[in-house]
Structure formats: structure tokens, C-alpha cells
Amino acid sequence: MIKCFVINLDHRKDRLKRIRKHLNSNGLYFTRFQAVNALETNSKTLTKNIVKYGPLGKISIGDMACFQSHLMLWKKIYKTEKKPVLVLEDDAYISKRGFELLKNTNWIPKNAKIIKCERFGNKRHRVLLSPKLKSIDGFHLHYLMSKHSGTGGYIITPNGAKYLVEESINVDVPVDHFLFNPNNSRIFKNLMPLQLYPAICEQVDNSSDIHIHREDFSYLSLSDILREFKRGYYEVKLLPKQLFQFLFMKYRLRKIKVSE
């Protein structure tokens, strides 16, 4: 079975209990990795390697803490692991077929850096995928070619972790955009993230510990409005290229479903 790390805040023992029962009952045992708490961490630590403003606007302290949690884990993986590992946030749910796939890592391409294993957000949301690169027992690997948010579940290789550690300087977007959004990630082209289709996991708890630390935008100033226009530009700037890929390169928009 693949080695697994679960990122978990100290005060979320409820989530740790749930995911331990879920994973262990299916034969997957994990190492808990302590998440960075935005409210208990000094600003110097939170903002290390991160700039406060980027193409998506101001980065909240919750997003900073989330990025630092993943970055610290990447450092550990790079230094201690020899094989690909599974990284889960503590609200992840894995499908039955997903556990079967995770029994070994032989199917993971040797040159892969990161594989997104989750379906994030609305079930009707479509993601642009390349033609399939590889098939494994009804699962397929594709290059991810459009934004697919979330860091609830991904497989990362030691080389991938090393690359991310080296590139995590002056980061100006939340961690899921850094990894899985070609519109505003400066590393996306070289990272070449893969998408597992169908996905094998999704997040089941909508009570995010990050969102509660994001700003209230019920009142929008002129600077807020300008920032939202800028954000919109970054989100659609690759649309002509993606349209070309869809029409002429056999790339396809797919609803990411979760396997049974």
C-alpha cells in the first residue's frame, strides 16, 4: 500500500478520528502531519516565501497557513522518501476502487511529479484534459490543462517535492492555484500535473478552517472592484489557447467523477 500523510490541525481531533477510521478500515495506514495554525503562528513564519498580493488579490492568513503546511510536508517528503506518497487533507474521502489502486505505486510514471487524485467542487464543473497517457484497471492518467482547485488528495514523488520546495519562493497565489491552475501559476508548465480520471477522492467536510480566515467582501471598495477585474483577467487569459487545444488537439472537457 502507498505511504500516506494526512495534514491535520491540532484542534481538529474530530476530523482525525473520522479519517483514521475511514483509512484504517480499508487497510491504509497514515502518518499524521501537523498543519500550521493561522491563528497561532507569527506573521513572519506565515509570510515566509509568500507575497501578500498576487493575481488573485490578497492572500489570506488561512491560505498562507495552508501553503506553509503543504510546503513543510514537501520538505519532509523530499528529504526522507524514496517512493511516491499520497497526501491527504483531513476531510478527504477515498472510494473503494481508490483503495485498490493505492495498493501499489507501479502504475505511476517515473517522470511524474504530481498526480491530482480528487474531484473538487461542483459535480457539473468541467476540466480540460489531454488525451489519456496511460490506463490502469479502468483509471486513466491525463495532463491537467485547466484550473482544478483543491489540495484534498494528491500523489507526489520525491522529485516533485524537491521541485516544489525549490520553486516556493515569492509565491503569490494559494497552494491549490500554485499546483493546479495554469492561468496564474508560474510553475504549472514545468510541473506538468497529471489528473487521475475518474478521481478516487473528494473532500466531504465543507466547514473549511481556511475560509473562516478569509476577508469579508460584503462591502467592495474601488480597489476591491479593480482587483476582481484583474482576477477575472488572469482566470480567462489562457482561454484562446485552451479553445485551440479543444478544437484541434483532441483535448476534452470532462466532468470529473469519483470512482465507486
C-alpha positions in Angstrom: 0.0 0.0 0.0 1.2 3.5 -0.8 2.6 5.5 2.1 0.2 8.3 3.2 0.4 11.5 5.1 -2.6 13.3 6.5 -2.4 17.1 7.2 -4.4 17.9 10.3 -4.7 20.8 12.7 -4.2 20.0 16.4 -7.7 21.2 17.4 -9.5 19.1 14.7 -9.4 15.8 16.5 -12.8 15.1 15.1 -11.5 15.0 11.6 -8.5 13.0 12.6 -10.8 10.4 14.2 -13.0 10.2 11.2 -10.2 9.8 8.6 -8.3 7.3 10.8 -11.4 5.1 10.9 -12.0 5.5 7.2 -8.5 4.8 6.0 -7.5 2.1 8.6 -10.7 0.1 8.0 -9.6 -0.1 4.3 -6.0 -1.1 5.0 -4.4 2.3 4.5 -2.4 3.5 7.5 -1.0 7.0 7.6 1.3 9.4 9.3 -0.3 12.5 10.7 1.4 15.7 9.7 0.7 18.8 11.9 -0.8 21.6 10.0 0.2 25.2 10.5 -2.5 27.1 12.5 -3.1 30.6 11.1 -4.1 32.0 14.5 -1.2 30.5 16.5 1.6 31.3 14.1 3.6 34.5 13.9 3.3 36.6 10.8 7.0 36.2 9.9 6.5 32.4 9.7 3.2 32.7 7.8 4.6 35.1 5.2 7.9 33.3 4.6 8.3 32.7 0.8 4.9 34.3 0.2 3.9 37.7 -1.0 0.7 39.2 0.3 -0.8 40.3 -3.0 -1.0 38.4 -6.3 -3.1 37.9 -9.4 -6.0 36.6 -7.3 -5.8 39.5 -4.9 -4.7 39.5 -1.2 -3.7 36.1 0.2 -5.5 35.4 3.4 -3.7 34.2 6.6 -5.7 31.0 6.2 -4.3 30.4 2.7 -0.8 31.3 3.9 -1.1 28.7 6.7 -2.4 26.1 4.2 0.5 26.8 1.9 3.1 26.5 4.7 1.5 23.2 5.8 2.0 21.7 2.4 5.4 23.2 1.9 6.7 21.8 5.2 5.4 18.4 4.2 7.1 18.6 0.7 10.4 19.3 2.5 9.9 16.2 4.6 9.0 14.0 1.6 11.9 15.3 -0.4 14.4 14.5 2.4 13.0 11.2 3.7 11.0 9.4 1.0 12.2 7.3 -1.9 8.8 6.4 -3.5 5.7 8.4 -4.4 3.4 9.2 -1.4 -0.2 10.1 -1.0 -1.0 13.5 0.6 -4.5 14.0 2.1 -6.2 16.8 3.9 -8.1 15.5 6.9 -11.6 15.9 5.3 -10.8 13.6 2.4 -12.9 10.5 1.4 -11.4 7.7 -0.8 -13.6 5.5 -2.9 -13.4 1.6 -2.7 -11.8 1.3 -6.1 -9.4 4.0 -5.0 -8.1 1.9 -2.2 -7.5 -1.0 -4.6 -5.5 1.3 -6.9 -3.4 2.6 -4.0 -2.2 -0.9 -3.1 0.9 -0.3 -5.2 2.7 2.5 -7.0 3.9 0.6 -10.0 1.4 2.4 -12.3 2.8 5.9 -11.5 5.0 7.2 -14.4 8.7 7.5 -13.5 8.8 11.1 -14.7 5.7 12.2 -12.9 5.9 15.0 -10.3 2.4 15.2 -9.0 -1.0 13.5 -9.7 -4.2 15.1 -8.6 -6.5 12.4 -7.3 -9.5 14.3 -6.2 -12.7 15.8 -7.7 -13.1 19.2 -6.3 -16.3 21.4 -6.1 -19.4 21.2 -8.1 -20.1 17.9 -9.8 -21.0 19.7 -13.0 -17.7 21.5 -13.2 -15.7 20.6 -16.3 -11.9 20.3 -16.6 -9.8 20.4 -19.7 -7.7 17.2 -20.0 -5.2 16.0 -22.6 -5.6 12.7 -24.4 -5.0 9.8 -22.0 -1.4 9.0 -21.4 -1.9 5.7 -19.6 -4.7 3.3 -18.4 -4.7 1.3 -15.2 -7.6 -1.0 -14.4 -10.3 1.4 -15.6 -8.4 4.5 -14.5 -6.7 6.9 -16.8 -3.9 9.5 -16.5 -4.2 12.8 -18.3 -2.3 16.0 -18.3 -4.4 18.6 -16.5 -4.9 21.6 -18.8 -7.2 23.9 -16.9 -7.9 25.0 -13.4 -9.0 22.3 -11.0 -8.9 23.7 -7.4 -8.3 21.9 -4.2 -5.5 20.0 -2.4 -7.6 17.4 -0.6 -5.8 14.5 -2.2 -2.7 14.2 -4.5 0.2 11.8 -5.1 3.6 13.4 -5.1 7.0 11.9 -6.0 10.3 12.8 -4.2 11.4 14.6 -7.3 8.1 16.5 -7.4 8.5 17.5 -3.8 12.1 18.7 -4.4 10.9 20.8 -7.4 8.1 22.4 -5.4 10.4 23.2 -2.5 12.9 24.9 -4.8 10.2 26.9 -6.6 8.3 28.0 -3.5 9.8 31.5 -3.5 7.8 34.7 -3.7 4.6 32.6 -4.1 1.6 34.9 -4.9 -1.4 32.5 -5.1 -3.0 29.9 -2.7 -1.4 26.4 -2.8 -4.1 24.8 -5.0 -3.7 27.5 -7.6 0.1 27.2 -7.4 -0.3 23.5 -8.2 -3.3 23.1 -10.4 -4.2 26.4 -12.1 -2.4 27.2 -15.4 -4.0 30.6 -15.5 -1.9 32.1 -12.7 0.8 29.5 -11.7 4.3 30.3 -12.9 5.4 26.7 -12.3 2.5 24.9 -14.0 4.2 24.4 -17.3 7.2 22.7 -15.8 5.3 20.9 -13.0 3.0 19.2 -15.6 0.4 18.0 -13.1 -1.5 14.8 -14.0 -5.2 14.2 -13.3 -6.4 10.8 -12.4 -9.7 10.0 -14.1 -12.0 9.0 -12.6 -10.9 10.6 -9.4 -10.5 8.4 -6.3 -11.2 11.0 -3.6 -13.1 14.2 -2.7 -13.4 16.4 0.4 -16.5 15.7 2.4 -16.5 18.5 5.1 -17.4 21.9 3.8 -16.7 23.6 7.1 -13.2 24.7 6.0 -10.7 26.0 8.5 -9.3 28.3 5.8 -12.5 30.1 4.7 -13.1 31.4 8.2 -9.9 33.4 8.0 -10.7 35.0 4.7 -11.8 38.6 4.4 -15.4 39.7 4.3 -16.2 41.2 0.9 -19.8 42.2 1.6 -18.6 45.8 1.1 -16.5 46.4 -2.0 -14.3 49.5 -2.4 -13.0 50.7 -5.7 -9.7 48.9 -5.1 -11.7 45.7 -4.4 -13.5 46.0 -7.7 -10.3 46.7 -9.6 -8.8 43.6 -8.0 -11.7 41.5 -9.0 -11.4 42.6 -12.6 -7.7 41.8 -12.5 -8.5 38.4 -11.1 -11.0 37.8 -13.8 -8.4 38.6 -16.5 -6.0 36.0 -15.0 -8.7 33.4 -14.9 -9.5 33.7 -18.6 -6.2 34.7 -20.2 -5.5 31.1 -21.4 -9.0 30.7 -22.9 -7.9 31.1 -26.6 -5.1 28.5 -26.2 -7.4 26.1 -24.4 -10.0 26.6 -27.1 -7.4 25.7 -29.7 -6.4 22.6 -27.8 -10.1 21.5 -27.5 -10.8 22.1 -31.2 -7.6 20.8 -32.8 -5.6 18.7 -30.4 -8.2 16.2 -29.1 -8.2 17.8 -25.6 -11.6 17.3 -23.9 -13.7 19.0 -21.3 -14.7 16.4 -18.7 -16.8 16.3 -15.6 -14.5 14.8 -13.0 -16.4 12.0 -11.4 -15.3 9.9 -8.4 -14.9 6.2 -8.9 -17.2 3.8 -7.0 
